[in-house]
Amino acid sequence: MARPRGFDEHAVLEAASAAFWSKGYEATSTRDLVKSTGLTQPSLYNAFGDKRGLYLRALEHYLEHILRERIERLEKTASPARSITLFFHEVIERAIADPDMRGCMLVNSALEISSDDEAFRAMVAAEMADIRAFFHRGLVAARQSGEITVAVPLEDAASHLLATLIGIRVLARVTPQYVLLCGSVSPALTLLGLPALPPPSAPPASSA
């Protein structure tokens, strides 16, 4: 498919994902996308097909450069149990630092899925399953290494962590307060014998 001369796909997807992340799929207009990307409507649609096609590519870009990057980095640099705790810590820190209270683009997408868009539903469900798989891998490895000794079924524990993550992502969109978000995560970590959340990088009062 032909692309406009000088087309920088990474930069365009960064701009488009920021626009969609801020407003959501339905509320983001073509005019918003033209303004944010600097491309004309024909150029955008020639490159990505239509608004839905651009949204799916923008969501994939977000997932690859934020969510999957975090999982890969933490699995390489932290112990299995600590990688789970640090995952939640980074989610909370980013939520507190975001003045626009955008939450998570993946969770926002899940809330916008229409009942008849099976392809979109499958994409979001697959990504949620990948996050749950990260939690499950960490729990299994942590129990095998002796980091945790909890007897809770690890499949259920991974599902519980996923539900906790989705819950704080929604909370962060309306009340991004450090104490509230940490208080929502800490019991789940304690229940599973995972390390406690580290102290905040900035004083909690500055993010209330």
Secondary structure, DSSP 8 states (H G I E B T S, - for coil): ----TT--HHHHHHHHHHHHHHH-TTT--HHHHHHHH---HHHHHHHHSSHHHHHHHHHHHHIIIIIHHHHHHHHHHS-HHHHHHHHHHHHHHHHHH-TT----HHHHHHHH--TT-HHHHHHHHHHHHHHHHHHHHHHHHHHHHTS----S-HHHHHHHHHHHHHHHHHHHHH---HHHHHHHHHHHHHHTT-------SS-GGGG-
